[in-house]
Amino acid sequence: MTDKSVEAQSHEIQKIAHEIISEGFQEHPKAQNQGVLTGKFNHEAKDRGGSKEA
């Protein structure tokens, strides 16, 4: 097993979870809109180096 910091592992898990959720939302567009409205995926902007507001 590779030694990674807890922060690196957490970031990797967040990215994987986002991919899984995004795939599910492709089947349910209403759910995707709800996620955007509630701001649950603001970590994505952080990953790109942007702000939370798009």
N, C-alpha and C positions, 0 to 999 in steps of 0.2 A: 504494500500500500504506500502511496506517495504521501510524504509529509507536507501538509498545507496548513496555513494559518486558519483559524476559525473564521476570520473575516473572508478569506478567499473561498472557503467551502460554502459559507453563507451566500456569497455573491453567485457562485456557480448554481446553487440550489434555486435561488431566485430566478435566474435566467432559464433554467429547465422548467420551473413551475410556470413561468410566463409563456414559454413555448407551448406547454400542454394546454394552458387556459386559452391561448390564442387559437389553437387548433379546434377546440371545442366551440369557441365563439364564431368560427367560420360557419358552423352549422346553425348557430343561433344568433343572428345579427342584433336582435333586441338586447340580448345579454351583453354584447360587446358595447353597445351604446350606454347601457347602465354602468358598466365599468368605467367608461370615460367620464360620465357625469359625476360619479362618486370619487374620481381621482385615485382609484386604487392602483393604477399602473404608472405613477409618477416616477418610479425608480428607473423607468426606461429613459426618460429625459436625462437623468443623472448619469446613466451609462454612456450617453452620447456627449456628455459634457455640457448639456444645455440646461435651461431652467425648467421649472415645473410647468410654467405657462407656455403653451405652444402657439 
